[in-house]
Amino acid sequence: MLTEFNFFGAFMAPIVVYAIAALPVTMLIRFALWWTGIMKWFWHLALFEVALYTCVLCLMILFV
C-alpha cells in the first residue's frame, strides 16, 4: 500500500518519490541506448525520452 513519506517533517506523496527515483533509471537506460546506437532509430528524440520516462515511472509504481 502506498503511504506518504516523511521528509524532515514534510509529508510527500509517493508519486514524488517515485518520480525522483525514476530519473536516474531513465538516464541510465538513455545512456545505454545512445552507446549502442539505438537512439538513432527514433524520429522524435524528445518524445521518445518523455515516453521512456513515463514507462519507467509507471513500472516503478507497479513493481516497487
N, C-alpha and C positions, 0 to 999 in steps of 0.2 A: 504494500500500500504506500502510495506517495504521501509523504508528510513534509511539513515546512522545515527548512533548515535554519538554525540559529547561527547567525554570523555576527559576532560581537554585540549581541543584544538586538539585532535587527532580523526579523523573520523574513526569509526569502522563499519564494515559490520554487518548487522543484524544477520547473522548466528553466529557470535562470541558471541553476547549477548545471543542468544537462546541456544548456546552450553554450556555456563557457567550456565545459568538458569536451564538447563536440568540435571545437575549433582546432585544437592540436591534432586530433584524429583526422580531421579533414585535410589539414595542411600536410600531414604525413602521407596520406593517400594521394594528394595532389602532387607532391614531390615525386612519389614513385611513378605516377603516370607521366610526368614530364621526363623523368630519367629514362623510362622505357620507350618514349616517343609516341605513346598512345594519344596524348593530348592534341597532336597534330590532326587527328581524325575528326575532331569536333569543329563544327562550323562557327558556333557562337560560344566562345570560351566562358564568358561571364555567366551566361545562362546555365551552362553545364556545371560551373562551380557552385552556383546557388542551389542547383538541384542535388549536387553531391552533398553539400552541407545539410540540406533538408533530409536527405535519405539517412545520413549518419545520425542526425539528431533524432529522427523517428526510430531508428534501430536502437539507439541508446535508451530511449524512453521505454521501448517494448521489452528489451532484454536485460537491462541493468537494474 
